[in-house]
C-alpha cells in the first residue's frame, strides 16, 4: 500500500533534503476535533476487545490518563491512501499548490 503526504513545495524540499517528516502540533491543526475523534475511535476499538463488565475500568483508565489533556501538546503527521484527493489538498497544502510524496 502506498501512503501519500500532502504538503507544499518548501516542506517537500525539506523532507527530501533532510530525510525528515516533521510532526505538527495538534492544537494548531485546522480541525480541533481530530484528536477527540481519535480518542473516541480508540475507545471503541478497545471496548471491542473487552468484556462489558470491564468498561467502567477502561473509562476510568482513559479519564485518568487524559485528565491533563487540555494542557498537553500532541503531535502528528497526516497521510492518505488517496493519491489525488481535493479535500486533502485544500486542508494540507498551502494555497493548494503543493506536492504529493509517496512513502
C-alpha positions, 0 to 999 in steps of 0.5 A: 500500500502506498501512503501519500503526504500532502504538503507544499513545495518548501516542506517537500524540499525539506523532507527530501533534503533532510530525510525528515517528516516533521510532526505538527502540533495538534492544537494548531491543526485546522480541525480541533476535533481530530484528536477527540475523534481519535480518542473516541475511535480508540475507545471503541476499538478497545471496548471491542476487545473487552468484556462489558463488565470491564468498561467502567475500568477502561473509562476510568483508565482513559479519564485518568490518563487524559485528565491533563489533556487540555494542557498537553501538546500532541503531535502528528503527521497526516497521510492518505491512501488517496493519491489525488484527493481535493479535500486533502489538498485544500486542508494540507497544502498551502494555497493548494499548490503543493506536492504529493510524496509517496512513502 
